[in-house]
Amino acid sequence: MESFKLINGDLVMELGELVVVNGQEEIAQCVKNVLGTNKAEWFLNPNMGIKFKAFLEKNLNEEEMREQIRQGLFQEPRIKTVDKIAFDYDTKNRTIDVRFSATAVDGQKVEGEVIQDVG
């Protein structure tokens, strides 16, 4: 599959042309879009995204946070297995830096990182 390349939600252009991504990079971009969407935020697909509320609680539950990220990864139908989830939470700035590693249904490794404002 191919998609237009996005950086911070903006289309990327080079030499006046839209840049296209495919393969592992395209899958990772799709996953990043899911992880950056609060569940029920997008009216066209209210099931898309993760529950940001899990990252806003006073007493953070790392297992619930990890589960939300895992569920977000599996919203991309081309993800077969989630191999690794790591995150760092910045309580002062209310951001989370998520790093993930997964295996796609075609066997290729998919890795990515997203820093998300959750507050």
Biopython code that builds the backbone (N, CA, C, O; Angstrom):
import numpy as np
from Bio.PDB.StructureBuilder import StructureBuilder

atoms = [
    (1, "MET", "N", (0.821, -1.180, 0.000)),
    (1, "MET", "CA", (0.000, 0.000, 0.000)),
    (1, "MET", "C", (0.867, 1.246, 0.000)),
    (1, "MET", "O", (2.023, 1.214, 0.422)),
    (2, "GLU", "N", (0.307, 2.327, -0.470)),
    (2, "GLU", "CA", (0.995, 3.608, -0.450)),
    (2, "GLU", "C", (0.093, 4.655, 0.184)),
    (2, "GLU", "O", (-1.130, 4.608, 0.058)),
    (3, "SER", "N", (0.720, 5.591, 0.860)),
    (3, "SER", "CA", (0.007, 6.719, 1.459)),
    (3, "SER", "C", (0.868, 7.956, 1.284)),
    (3, "SER", "O", (2.078, 7.864, 1.079)),
    (4, "PHE", "N", (0.237, 9.100, 1.366)),
    (4, "PHE", "CA", (1.007, 10.332, 1.375)),
    (4, "PHE", "C", (1.761, 10.425, 2.688)),
    (4, "PHE", "O", (1.228, 10.083, 3.744)),
    (5, "LYS", "N", (2.995, 10.884, 2.622)),
    (5, "LYS", "CA", (3.811, 11.016, 3.824)),
    (5, "LYS", "C", (3.306, 12.193, 4.652)),
    (5, "LYS", "O", (3.019, 13.271, 4.130)),
    (6, "LEU", "N", (3.208, 11.955, 5.956)),
    (6, "LEU", "CA", (2.763, 12.979, 6.895)),
    (6, "LEU", "C", (3.837, 13.222, 7.943)),
    (6, "LEU", "O", (4.467, 12.283, 8.430)),
    (7, "ILE", "N", (4.037, 14.473, 8.279)),
    (7, "ILE", "CA", (4.873, 14.838, 9.421)),
    (7, "ILE", "C", (4.049, 15.797, 10.259)),
    (7, "ILE", "O", (3.652, 16.864, 9.791)),
    (8, "ASN", "N", (3.793, 15.408, 11.502)),
    (8, "ASN", "CA", (2.940, 16.188, 12.405)),
    (8, "ASN", "C", (1.581, 16.485, 11.788)),
    (8, "ASN", "O", (1.022, 17.562, 11.996)),
    (9, "GLY", "N", (1.052, 15.535, 11.032)),
    (9, "GLY", "CA", (-0.263, 15.679, 10.430)),
    (9, "GLY", "C", (-0.287, 16.472, 9.138)),
    (9, "GLY", "O", (-1.348, 16.637, 8.535)),
    (10, "ASP", "N", (0.854, 16.963, 8.707)),
    (10, "ASP", "CA", (0.931, 17.752, 7.478)),
    (10, "ASP", "C", (1.511, 16.924, 6.342)),
    (10, "ASP", "O", (2.420, 16.120, 6.544)),
    (11, "LEU", "N", (0.970, 17.132, 5.142)),
    (11, "LEU", "CA", (1.505, 16.464, 3.958)),
    (11, "LEU", "C", (2.907, 16.970, 3.676)),
    (11, "LEU", "O", (3.199, 18.153, 3.855)),
    (12, "VAL", "N", (3.776, 16.068, 3.231)),
    (12, "VAL", "CA", (5.159, 16.420, 2.927)),
    (12, "VAL", "C", (5.310, 16.571, 1.419)),
    (12, "VAL", "O", (4.850, 15.733, 0.644)),
    (13, "MET", "N", (5.961, 17.655, 1.023)),
    (13, "MET", "CA", (6.217, 17.895, -0.399)),
    (13, "MET", "C", (7.716, 18.059, -0.607)),
    (13, "MET", "O", (8.415, 18.639, 0.224)),
    (14, "GLU", "N", (8.193, 17.540, -1.726)),
    (14, "GLU", "CA", (9.581, 17.724, -2.148)),
    (14, "GLU", "C", (9.573, 18.085, -3.614)),
    (14, "GLU", "O", (8.961, 17.396, -4.430)),
    (15, "LEU", "N", (10.254, 19.170, -3.948)),
    (15, "LEU", "CA", (10.332, 19.640, -5.330)),
    (15, "LEU", "C", (8.942, 19.813, -5.945)),
    (15, "LEU", "O", (8.729, 19.520, -7.122)),
    (16, "GLY", "N", (8.006, 20.291, -5.129)),
    (16, "GLY", "CA", (6.657, 20.552, -5.614)),
    (16, "GLY", "C", (5.771, 19.326, -5.765)),
    (16, "GLY", "O", (4.653, 19.433, -6.269)),
    (17, "GLU", "N", (6.247, 18.169, -5.339)),
    (17, "GLU", "CA", (5.483, 16.923, -5.456)),
    (17, "GLU", "C", (5.197, 16.355, -4.067)),
    (17, "GLU", "O", (6.021, 16.452, -3.158)),
    (18, "LEU", "N", (4.018, 15.766, -3.925)),
    (18, "LEU", "CA", (3.699, 15.081, -2.677)),
    (18, "LEU", "C", (4.571, 13.842, -2.535)),
    (18, "LEU", "O", (4.765, 13.101, -3.498)),
    (19, "VAL", "N", (5.093, 13.618, -1.344)),
    (19, "VAL", "CA", (5.933, 12.456, -1.066)),
    (19, "VAL", "C", (5.027, 11.298, -0.653)),
    (19, "VAL", "O", (4.074, 11.481, 0.104)),
    (20, "VAL", "N", (5.333, 10.117, -1.154)),
    (20, "VAL", "CA", (4.558, 8.911, -0.873)),
    (20, "VAL", "C", (5.421, 7.954, -0.056)),
    (20, "VAL", "O", (6.625, 7.841, -0.289)),
    (21, "VAL", "N", (4.797, 7.264, 0.908)),
    (21, "VAL", "CA", (5.492, 6.225, 1.671)),
    (21, "VAL", "C", (4.814, 4.890, 1.402)),
    (21, "VAL", "O", (3.629, 4.833, 1.074)),
    (22, "ASN", "N", (5.584, 3.818, 1.545)),
    (22, "ASN", "CA", (5.024, 2.476, 1.371)),
    (22, "ASN", "C", (5.773, 1.510, 2.275)),
    (22, "ASN", "O", (6.710, 1.899, 2.973)),
    (23, "GLY", "N", (5.361, 0.265, 2.258)),
    (23, "GLY", "CA", (6.030, -0.773, 3.039)),
    (23, "GLY", "C", (5.958, -0.515, 4.533)),
    (23, "GLY", "O", (4.946, -0.045, 5.053)),
    (24, "GLN", "N", (7.049, -0.831, 5.210)),
    (24, "GLN", "CA", (7.132, -0.708, 6.661)),
    (24, "GLN", "C", (6.881, 0.723, 7.108)),
    (24, "GLN", "O", (6.222, 0.950, 8.123)),
    (25, "GLU", "N", (7.398, 1.681, 6.366)),
    (25, "GLU", "CA", (7.228, 3.089, 6.741)),
    (25, "GLU", "C", (5.751, 3.507, 6.700)),
    (25, "GLU", "O", (5.293, 4.274, 7.546)),
    (26, "GLU", "N", (5.026, 3.002, 5.723)),
    (26, "GLU", "CA", (3.609, 3.341, 5.593)),
    (26, "GLU", "C", (2.792, 2.713, 6.724)),
    (26, "GLU", "O", (1.892, 3.351, 7.270)),
    (27, "ILE", "N", (3.106, 1.462, 7.074)),
    (27, "ILE", "CA", (2.398, 0.806, 8.183)),
    (27, "ILE", "C", (2.676, 1.556, 9.486)),
    (27, "ILE", "O", (1.761, 1.812, 10.269)),
    (28, "ALA", "N", (3.950, 1.906, 9.714)),
    (28, "ALA", "CA", (4.308, 2.641, 10.930)),
    (28, "ALA", "C", (3.579, 3.980, 10.986)),
    (28, "ALA", "O", (3.136, 4.401, 12.055)),
    (29, "GLN", "N", (3.452, 4.649, 9.849)),
    (29, "GLN", "CA", (2.740, 5.928, 9.812)),
    (29, "GLN", "C", (1.267, 5.733, 10.177)),
    (29, "GLN", "O", (0.701, 6.545, 10.909)),
    (30, "CYS", "N", (0.651, 4.680, 9.680)),
    (30, "CYS", "CA", (-0.754, 4.396, 10.014)),
    (30, "CYS", "C", (-0.920, 4.137, 11.508)),
    (30, "CYS", "O", (-1.877, 4.608, 12.122)),
    (31, "VAL", "N", (0.013, 3.387, 12.088)),
    (31, "VAL", "CA", (-0.040, 3.105, 13.525)),
    (31, "VAL", "C", (0.115, 4.403, 14.317)),
    (31, "VAL", "O", (-0.595, 4.621, 15.298)),
    (32, "LYS", "N", (1.036, 5.258, 13.896)),
    (32, "LYS", "CA", (1.233, 6.536, 14.589)),
    (32, "LYS", "C", (-0.039, 7.373, 14.563)),
    (32, "LYS", "O", (-0.361, 8.048, 15.541)),
    (33, "ASN", "N", (-0.759, 7.331, 13.455)),
    (33, "ASN", "CA", (-2.021, 8.077, 13.371)),
    (33, "ASN", "C", (-3.035, 7.554, 14.378)),
    (33, "ASN", "O", (-3.758, 8.335, 14.997)),
    (34, "VAL", "N", (-3.092, 6.234, 14.545)),
    (34, "VAL", "CA", (-4.013, 5.643, 15.527)),
    (34, "VAL", "C", (-3.609, 6.058, 16.939)),
    (34, "VAL", "O", (-4.453, 6.477, 17.730)),
    (35, "LEU", "N", (-2.312, 5.941, 17.256)),
    (35, "LEU", "CA", (-1.841, 6.269, 18.598)),
    (35, "LEU", "C", (-1.998, 7.754, 18.912)),
    (35, "LEU", "O", (-2.061, 8.137, 20.080)),
    (36, "GLY", "N", (-2.059, 8.578, 17.896)),
    (36, "GLY", "CA", (-2.218, 10.018, 18.088)),
    (36, "GLY", "C", (-3.660, 10.485, 18.085)),
    (36, "GLY", "O", (-3.927, 11.687, 18.094)),
    (37, "THR", "N", (-4.596, 9.539, 18.071)),
    (37, "THR", "CA", (-6.016, 9.883, 18.034)),
    (37, "THR", "C", (-6.695, 9.400, 19.311)),
    (37, "THR", "O", (-6.580, 8.232, 19.683)),
    (38, "ASN", "N", (-7.395, 10.302, 19.971)),
    (38, "ASN", "CA", (-8.164, 9.929, 21.153)),
    (38, "ASN", "C", (-9.407, 9.168, 20.697)),
    (38, "ASN", "O", (-10.128, 9.618, 19.806)),
    (39, "LYS", "N", (-9.650, 8.017, 21.313)),
    (39, "LYS", "CA", (-10.804, 7.186, 20.925)),
    (39, "LYS", "C", (-12.081, 8.022, 20.917)),
    (39, "LYS", "O", (-12.341, 8.792, 21.841)),
    (40, "ALA", "N", (-12.869, 7.858, 19.862)),
    (40, "ALA", "CA", (-14.139, 8.569, 19.634)),
    (40, "ALA", "C", (-13.937, 10.021, 19.209)),
    (40, "ALA", "O", (-14.909, 10.765, 19.079)),
    (41, "GLU", "N", (-12.691, 10.432, 18.992)),
    (41, "GLU", "CA", (-12.416, 11.807, 18.574)),
    (41, "GLU", "C", (-12.815, 12.042, 17.118)),
    (41, "GLU", "O", (-13.322, 13.110, 16.776)),
    (42, "TRP", "N", (-12.586, 11.054, 16.272)),
    (42, "TRP", "CA", (-12.851, 11.227, 14.850)),
    (42, "TRP", "C", (-14.242, 10.692, 14.543)),
    (42, "TRP", "O", (-14.486, 9.489, 14.644)),
    (43, "PHE", "N", (-15.150, 11.581, 14.169)),
    (43, "PHE", "CA", (-16.558, 11.209, 14.012)),
    (43, "PHE", "C", (-16.789, 10.189, 12.905)),
    (43, "PHE", "O", (-17.786, 9.467, 12.943)),
    (44, "LEU", "N", (-15.907, 10.107, 11.931)),
    (44, "LEU", "CA", (-16.088, 9.136, 10.853)),
    (44, "LEU", "C", (-15.729, 7.715, 11.276)),
    (44, "LEU", "O", (-16.163, 6.748, 10.651)),
    (45, "ASN", "N", (-14.938, 7.593, 12.336)),
    (45, "ASN", "CA", (-14.572, 6.278, 12.857)),
    (45, "ASN", "C", (-14.369, 6.396, 14.368)),
    (45, "ASN", "O", (-13.231, 6.490, 14.828)),
    (46, "PRO", "N", (-15.453, 6.392, 15.145)),
    (46, "PRO", "CA", (-15.331, 6.596, 16.591)),
    (46, "PRO", "C", (-14.568, 5.486, 17.313)),
    (46, "PRO", "O", (-14.159, 5.679, 18.458)),
    (47, "ASN", "N", (-14.366, 4.339, 16.682)),
    (47, "ASN", "CA", (-13.604, 3.255, 17.314)),
    (47, "ASN", "C", (-12.103, 3.403, 17.116)),
    (47, "ASN", "O", (-11.323, 2.680, 17.737)),
    (48, "MET", "N", (-11.690, 4.326, 16.264)),
    (48, "MET", "CA", (-10.263, 4.525, 15.997)),
    (48, "MET", "C", (-9.619, 5.266, 17.163)),
    (48, "MET", "O", (-10.202, 6.199, 17.716)),
    (49, "GLY", "N", (-8.431, 4.848, 17.525)),
    (49, "GLY", "CA", (-7.654, 5.563, 18.527)),
    (49, "GLY", "C", (-7.535, 4.815, 19.836)),
    (49, "GLY", "O", (-7.979, 3.676, 19.981)),
    (50, "ILE", "N", (-6.920, 5.496, 20.780)),
    (50, "ILE", "CA", (-6.723, 4.942, 22.114)),
    (50, "ILE", "C", (-7.354, 5.892, 23.130)),
    (50, "ILE", "O", (-7.589, 7.065, 22.839)),
    (51, "LYS", "N", (-7.620, 5.374, 24.312)),
    (51, "LYS", "CA", (-8.235, 6.191, 25.364)),
    (51, "LYS", "C", (-7.152, 7.014, 26.061)),
    (51, "LYS", "O", (-6.407, 6.500, 26.895)),
    (52, "PHE", "N", (-7.077, 8.292, 25.708)),
    (52, "PHE", "CA", (-6.085, 9.170, 26.322)),
    (52, "PHE", "C", (-6.285, 9.276, 27.832)),
    (52, "PHE", "O", (-5.350, 9.586, 28.569)),
    (53, "LYS", "N", (-7.514, 9.014, 28.287)),
    (53, "LYS", "CA", (-7.817, 9.098, 29.718)),
    (53, "LYS", "C", (-6.863, 8.221, 30.534)),
    (53, "LYS", "O", (-6.509, 8.565, 31.661)),
    (54, "ALA", "N", (-6.453, 7.095, 29.963)),
    (54, "ALA", "CA", (-5.533, 6.190, 30.664)),
    (54, "ALA", "C", (-4.197, 6.865, 30.967)),
    (54, "ALA", "O", (-3.471, 6.436, 31.864)),
    (55, "PHE", "N", (-3.874, 7.918, 30.221)),
    (55, "PHE", "CA", (-2.598, 8.611, 30.379)),
    (55, "PHE", "C", (-2.740, 9.900, 31.184)),
    (55, "PHE", "O", (-1.762, 10.618, 31.394)),
    (56, "LEU", "N", (-3.961, 10.191, 31.633)),
    (56, "LEU", "CA", (-4.234, 11.438, 32.343)),
    (56, "LEU", "C", (-4.552, 11.235, 33.814)),
    (56, "LEU", "O", (-4.682, 12.205, 34.561)),
    (57, "GLU", "N", (-4.678, 9.994, 34.233)),
    (57, "GLU", "CA", (-5.034, 9.699, 35.620)),
    (57, "GLU", "C", (-3.952, 10.209, 36.571)),
    (57, "GLU", "O", (-2.777, 10.290, 36.213)),
    (58, "LYS", "N", (-4.371, 10.547, 37.782)),
    (58, "LYS", "CA", (-3.413, 10.989, 38.795)),
    (58, "LYS", "C", (-2.456, 9.857, 39.161)),
    (58, "LYS", "O", (-1.242, 10.049, 39.232)),
    (59, "ASN", "N", (-3.023, 8.678, 39.390)),
    (59, "ASN", "CA", (-2.214, 7.495, 39.688)),
    (59, "ASN", "C", (-2.143, 6.656, 38.418)),
    (59, "ASN", "O", (-3.023, 5.836, 38.156)),
    (60, "LEU", "N", (-1.107, 6.864, 37.646)),
    (60, "LEU", "CA", (-0.985, 6.190, 36.357)),
    (60, "LEU", "C", (-0.851, 4.687, 36.527)),
    (60, "LEU", "O", (-0.123, 4.210, 37.398)),
    (61, "ASN", "N", (-1.553, 3.958, 35.694)),
    (61, "ASN", "CA", (-1.506, 2.505, 35.683)),
    (61, "ASN", "C", (-0.760, 2.086, 34.415)),
    (61, "ASN", "O", (-1.314, 2.117, 33.317)),
    (62, "GLU", "N", (0.496, 1.695, 34.582)),
    (62, "GLU", "CA", (1.318, 1.371, 33.413)),
    (62, "GLU", "C", (0.756, 0.217, 32.601)),
    (62, "GLU", "O", (0.895, 0.202, 31.378)),
    (63, "GLU", "N", (0.123, -0.748, 33.255)),
    (63, "GLU", "CA", (-0.458, -1.871, 32.512)),
    (63, "GLU", "C", (-1.604, -1.397, 31.621)),
    (63, "GLU", "O", (-1.724, -1.835, 30.477)),
    (64, "GLU", "N", (-2.445, -0.504, 32.144)),
    (64, "GLU", "CA", (-3.543, 0.039, 31.339)),
    (64, "GLU", "C", (-2.997, 0.881, 30.184)),
    (64, "GLU", "O", (-3.520, 0.826, 29.071)),
    (65, "MET", "N", (-1.946, 1.657, 30.452)),
    (65, "MET", "CA", (-1.328, 2.463, 29.396)),
    (65, "MET", "C", (-0.776, 1.545, 28.301)),
    (65, "MET", "O", (-0.988, 1.785, 27.113)),
    (66, "ARG", "N", (-0.074, 0.505, 28.713)),
    (66, "ARG", "CA", (0.501, -0.451, 27.758)),
    (66, "ARG", "C", (-0.605, -1.152, 26.959)),
    (66, "ARG", "O", (-0.456, -1.383, 25.759)),
    (67, "GLU", "N", (-1.711, -1.487, 27.628)),
    (67, "GLU", "CA", (-2.827, -2.153, 26.955)),
    (67, "GLU", "C", (-3.465, -1.232, 25.917)),
    (67, "GLU", "O", (-3.828, -1.684, 24.832)),
    (68, "GLN", "N", (-3.605, 0.038, 26.234)),
    (68, "GLN", "CA", (-4.155, 0.984, 25.261)),
    (68, "GLN", "C", (-3.256, 1.076, 24.028)),
    (68, "GLN", "O", (-3.747, 1.107, 22.899)),
    (69, "ILE", "N", (-1.960, 1.119, 24.242)),
    (69, "ILE", "CA", (-1.016, 1.179, 23.121)),
    (69, "ILE", "C", (-1.103, -0.106, 22.302)),
    (69, "ILE", "O", (-1.116, -0.062, 21.072)),
    (70, "ARG", "N", (-1.162, -1.250, 22.984)),
    (70, "ARG", "CA", (-1.281, -2.532, 22.281)),
    (70, "ARG", "C", (-2.556, -2.573, 21.443)),
    (70, "ARG", "O", (-2.525, -2.985, 20.284)),
    (71, "GLN", "N", (-3.676, -2.149, 22.025)),
    (71, "GLN", "CA", (-4.930, -2.121, 21.275)),
    (71, "GLN", "C", (-4.836, -1.187, 20.074)),
    (71, "GLN", "O", (-5.377, -1.477, 19.007)),
    (72, "GLY", "N", (-4.150, -0.073, 20.256)),
    (72, "GLY", "CA", (-3.957, 0.848, 19.140)),
    (72, "GLY", "C", (-3.157, 0.220, 18.016)),
    (72, "GLY", "O", (-3.486, 0.398, 16.844)),
    (73, "LEU", "N", (-2.105, -0.515, 18.363)),
    (73, "LEU", "CA", (-1.294, -1.188, 17.342)),
    (73, "LEU", "C", (-2.125, -2.196, 16.561)),
    (73, "LEU", "O", (-1.987, -2.308, 15.342)),
    (74, "PHE", "N", (-2.982, -2.927, 17.254)),
    (74, "PHE", "CA", (-3.789, -3.945, 16.577)),
    (74, "PHE", "C", (-4.961, -3.363, 15.784)),
    (74, "PHE", "O", (-5.651, -4.102, 15.081)),
    (75, "GLN", "N", (-5.195, -2.072, 15.884)),
    (75, "GLN", "CA", (-6.206, -1.458, 15.023)),
    (75, "GLN", "C", (-5.724, -1.386, 13.576)),
    (75, "GLN", "O", (-6.527, -1.237, 12.655)),
    (76, "GLU", "N", (-4.421, -1.492, 13.381)),
    (76, "GLU", "CA", (-3.874, -1.582, 12.021)),
    (76, "GLU", "C", (-3.954, -3.054, 11.621)),
    (76, "GLU", "O", (-3.243, -3.879, 12.193)),
    (77, "PRO", "N", (-4.805, -3.402, 10.648)),
    (77, "PRO", "CA", (-5.028, -4.815, 10.313)),
    (77, "PRO", "C", (-3.799, -5.540, 9.769)),
    (77, "PRO", "O", (-3.780, -6.770, 9.724)),
    (78, "ARG", "N", (-2.788, -4.806, 9.360)),
    (78, "ARG", "CA", (-1.580, -5.459, 8.836)),
    (78, "ARG", "C", (-0.594, -5.831, 9.932)),
    (78, "ARG", "O", (0.454, -6.409, 9.642)),
    (79, "ILE", "N", (-0.905, -5.513, 11.189)),
    (79, "ILE", "CA", (-0.052, -5.901, 12.314)),
    (79, "ILE", "C", (-0.475, -7.288, 12.787)),
    (79, "ILE", "O", (-1.632, -7.517, 13.141)),
    (80, "LYS", "N", (0.490, -8.210, 12.785)),
    (80, "LYS", "CA", (0.218, -9.587, 13.225)),
    (80, "LYS", "C", (0.542, -9.767, 14.706)),
    (80, "LYS", "O", (-0.262, -10.316, 15.460)),
    (81, "THR", "N", (1.722, -9.302, 15.118)),
    (81, "THR", "CA", (2.124, -9.432, 16.516)),
    (81, "THR", "C", (2.754, -8.132, 16.994)),
    (81, "THR", "O", (3.375, -7.401, 16.222)),
    (82, "VAL", "N", (2.583, -7.861, 18.277)),
    (82, "VAL", "CA", (3.265, -6.735, 18.916)),
    (82, "VAL", "C", (4.444, -7.325, 19.669)),
    (82, "VAL", "O", (4.269, -8.133, 20.581)),
    (83, "ASP", "N", (5.638, -6.920, 19.284)),
    (83, "ASP", "CA", (6.843, -7.508, 19.858)),
    (83, "ASP", "C", (7.369, -6.732, 21.058)),
    (83, "ASP", "O", (7.881, -7.322, 22.009)),
    (84, "LYS", "N", (7.241, -5.405, 21.014)),
    (84, "LYS", "CA", (7.792, -4.599, 22.100)),
    (84, "LYS", "C", (7.060, -3.266, 22.168)),
    (84, "LYS", "O", (6.770, -2.640, 21.148)),
    (85, "ILE", "N", (6.771, -2.852, 23.389)),
    (85, "ILE", "CA", (6.212, -1.528, 23.644)),
    (85, "ILE", "C", (7.037, -0.911, 24.762)),
    (85, "ILE", "O", (7.205, -1.507, 25.827)),
    (86, "ALA", "N", (7.542, 0.268, 24.515)),
    (86, "ALA", "CA", (8.262, 1.010, 25.546)),
    (86, "ALA", "C", (7.740, 2.438, 25.525)),
    (86, "ALA", "O", (7.423, 2.981, 24.466)),
    (87, "PHE", "N", (7.656, 3.032, 26.693)),
    (87, "PHE", "CA", (7.221, 4.419, 26.713)),
    (87, "PHE", "C", (7.833, 5.157, 27.890)),
    (87, "PHE", "O", (8.145, 4.575, 28.929)),
    (88, "ASP", "N", (7.992, 6.433, 27.697)),
    (88, "ASP", "CA", (8.438, 7.336, 28.748)),
    (88, "ASP", "C", (7.363, 8.397, 28.890)),
    (88, "ASP", "O", (6.924, 8.987, 27.903)),
    (89, "TYR", "N", (6.943, 8.634, 30.121)),
    (89, "TYR", "CA", (5.873, 9.583, 30.386)),
    (89, "TYR", "C", (6.464, 10.809, 31.064)),
    (89, "TYR", "O", (7.147, 10.691, 32.081)),
    (90, "ASP", "N", (6.205, 11.971, 30.510)),
    (90, "ASP", "CA", (6.658, 13.242, 31.073)),
    (90, "ASP", "C", (5.457, 13.888, 31.759)),
    (90, "ASP", "O", (4.616, 14.503, 31.103)),
    (91, "THR", "N", (5.383, 13.744, 33.091)),
    (91, "THR", "CA", (4.218, 14.251, 33.818)),
    (91, "THR", "C", (4.158, 15.773, 33.810)),
    (91, "THR", "O", (3.068, 16.345, 33.833)),
    (92, "LYS", "N", (5.290, 16.428, 33.777)),
    (92, "LYS", "CA", (5.300, 17.895, 33.786)),
    (92, "LYS", "C", (4.674, 18.449, 32.508)),
    (92, "LYS", "O", (3.836, 19.349, 32.561)),
    (93, "ASN", "N", (5.082, 17.912, 31.367)),
    (93, "ASN", "CA", (4.585, 18.404, 30.080)),
    (93, "ASN", "C", (3.401, 17.605, 29.549)),
    (93, "ASN", "O", (2.835, 17.936, 28.507)),
    (94, "ARG", "N", (3.031, 16.548, 30.276)),
    (94, "ARG", "CA", (1.922, 15.660, 29.877)),
    (94, "ARG", "C", (2.089, 15.158, 28.444)),
    (94, "ARG", "O", (1.194, 15.274, 27.606)),
    (95, "THR", "N", (3.257, 14.604, 28.204)),
    (95, "THR", "CA", (3.513, 13.961, 26.919)),
    (95, "THR", "C", (3.970, 12.534, 27.178)),
    (95, "THR", "O", (4.482, 12.207, 28.248)),
    (96, "ILE", "N", (3.774, 11.709, 26.184)),
    (96, "ILE", "CA", (4.254, 10.332, 26.264)),
    (96, "ILE", "C", (5.030, 10.030, 24.988)),
    (96, "ILE", "O", (4.576, 10.315, 23.880)),
    (97, "ASP", "N", (6.197, 9.455, 25.168)),
    (97, "ASP", "CA", (7.054, 9.040, 24.058)),
    (97, "ASP", "C", (6.900, 7.526, 23.946)),
    (97, "ASP", "O", (7.373, 6.780, 24.803)),
    (98, "VAL", "N", (6.234, 7.081, 22.884)),
    (98, "VAL", "CA", (5.952, 5.658, 22.688)),
    (98, "VAL", "C", (6.854, 5.109, 21.591)),
    (98, "VAL", "O", (6.939, 5.672, 20.500)),
    (99, "ARG", "N", (7.525, 4.000, 21.895)),
    (99, "ARG", "CA", (8.318, 3.284, 20.900)),
    (99, "ARG", "C", (7.732, 1.884, 20.778)),
    (99, "ARG", "O", (7.426, 1.234, 21.778)),
    (100, "PHE", "N", (7.583, 1.437, 19.553)),
    (100, "PHE", "CA", (6.984, 0.122, 19.362)),
    (100, "PHE", "C", (7.734, -0.657, 18.298)),
    (100, "PHE", "O", (8.374, -0.099, 17.406)),
    (101, "SER", "N", (7.628, -1.966, 18.430)),
    (101, "SER", "CA", (8.164, -2.897, 17.448)),
    (101, "SER", "C", (7.098, -3.967, 17.257)),
    (101, "SER", "O", (6.571, -4.516, 18.224)),
    (102, "ALA", "N", (6.791, -4.251, 16.008)),
    (102, "ALA", "CA", (5.749, -5.223, 15.700)),
    (102, "ALA", "C", (6.151, -6.001, 14.456)),
    (102, "ALA", "O", (7.116, -5.655, 13.775)),
    (103, "THR", "N", (5.409, -7.041, 14.177)),
    (103, "THR", "CA", (5.611, -7.825, 12.960)),
    (103, "THR", "C", (4.333, -7.755, 12.144)),
    (103, "THR", "O", (3.237, -7.995, 12.651)),
    (104, "ALA", "N", (4.493, -7.422, 10.872)),
    (104, "ALA", "CA", (3.348, -7.324, 9.970)),
    (104, "ALA", "C", (2.953, -8.718, 9.494)),
    (104, "ALA", "O", (3.714, -9.673, 9.641)),
    (105, "VAL", "N", (1.756, -8.823, 8.923)),
    (105, "VAL", "CA", (1.271, -10.115, 8.444)),
    (105, "VAL", "C", (2.168, -10.684, 7.351)),
    (105, "VAL", "O", (2.193, -11.898, 7.149)),
    (106, "ASP", "N", (2.903, -9.830, 6.642)),
    (106, "ASP", "CA", (3.813, -10.314, 5.603)),
    (106, "ASP", "C", (5.203, -10.635, 6.149)),
    (106, "ASP", "O", (6.107, -10.976, 5.387)),
    (107, "GLY", "N", (5.377, -10.525, 7.476)),
    (107, "GLY", "CA", (6.635, -10.891, 8.107)),
    (107, "GLY", "C", (7.617, -9.753, 8.300)),
    (107, "GLY", "O", (8.611, -9.924, 9.006)),
    (108, "GLN", "N", (7.377, -8.603, 7.702)),
    (108, "GLN", "CA", (8.330, -7.507, 7.859)),
    (108, "GLN", "C", (8.201, -6.865, 9.235)),
    (108, "GLN", "O", (7.114, -6.809, 9.809)),
    (109, "LYS", "N", (9.322, -6.384, 9.751)),
    (109, "LYS", "CA", (9.350, -5.706, 11.044)),
    (109, "LYS", "C", (8.868, -4.277, 10.862)),
    (109, "LYS", "O", (9.223, -3.599, 9.897)),
    (110, "VAL", "N", (8.059, -3.838, 11.800)),
    (110, "VAL", "CA", (7.535, -2.480, 11.788)),
    (110, "VAL", "C", (7.938, -1.830, 13.101)),
    (110, "VAL", "O", (7.595, -2.319, 14.177)),
    (111, "GLU", "N", (8.666, -0.724, 13.007)),
    (111, "GLU", "CA", (9.092, -0.009, 14.205)),
    (111, "GLU", "C", (8.739, 1.455, 14.057)),
    (111, "GLU", "O", (8.722, 1.995, 12.951)),
    (112, "GLY", "N", (8.461, 2.082, 15.163)),
    (112, "GLY", "CA", (8.140, 3.493, 15.107)),
    (112, "GLY", "C", (8.185, 4.127, 16.471)),
    (112, "GLY", "O", (8.306, 3.458, 17.496)),
    (113, "GLU", "N", (8.085, 5.432, 16.452)),
    (113, "GLU", "CA", (8.079, 6.219, 17.680)),
    (113, "GLU", "C", (7.120, 7.376, 17.477)),
    (113, "GLU", "O", (7.062, 7.974, 16.403)),
    (114, "VAL", "N", (6.377, 7.680, 18.514)),
    (114, "VAL", "CA", (5.470, 8.821, 18.470)),
    (114, "VAL", "C", (5.508, 9.511, 19.827)),
    (114, "VAL", "O", (5.429, 8.867, 20.873)),
    (115, "ILE", "N", (5.628, 10.824, 19.788)),
    (115, "ILE", "CA", (5.550, 11.620, 21.008)),
    (115, "ILE", "C", (4.197, 12.310, 20.965)),
    (115, "ILE", "O", (3.915, 13.094, 20.059)),
    (116, "GLN", "N", (3.371, 12.014, 21.948)),
    (116, "GLN", "CA", (1.987, 12.482, 21.927)),
    (116, "GLN", "C", (1.685, 13.339, 23.145)),
    (116, "GLN", "O", (2.015, 12.980, 24.275)),
    (117, "ASP", "N", (1.060, 14.464, 22.899)),
    (117, "ASP", "CA", (0.545, 15.308, 23.978)),
    (117, "ASP", "C", (-0.750, 14.669, 24.463)),
    (117, "ASP", "O", (-1.696, 14.518, 23.690)),
    (118, "VAL", "N", (-0.798, 14.298, 25.721)),
    (118, "VAL", "CA", (-1.991, 13.637, 26.254)),
    (118, "VAL", "C", (-2.662, 14.475, 27.338)),
    (118, "VAL", "O", (-3.423, 13.944, 28.147)),
    (119, "GLY", "N", (-2.397, 15.736, 27.361)),
    (119, "GLY", "CA", (-3.008, 16.563, 28.384)),
    (119, "GLY", "C", (-3.317, 17.864, 27.916)),
    (119, "GLY", "O", (-3.841, 18.683, 28.671)),
]
sb = StructureBuilder()
sb.init_structure("model")
sb.init_model(0)
sb.init_chain("A")
sb.init_seg("    ")
for serial, (resi, resn, name, xyz) in enumerate(atoms, 1):
    if name == "N":
        sb.init_residue(resn, " ", resi, " ")
    sb.init_atom(name, np.array(xyz, "f"), 0.0, 1.0, " ", f" {name:<3s}", serial, name[0])
structure = sb.get_structure()
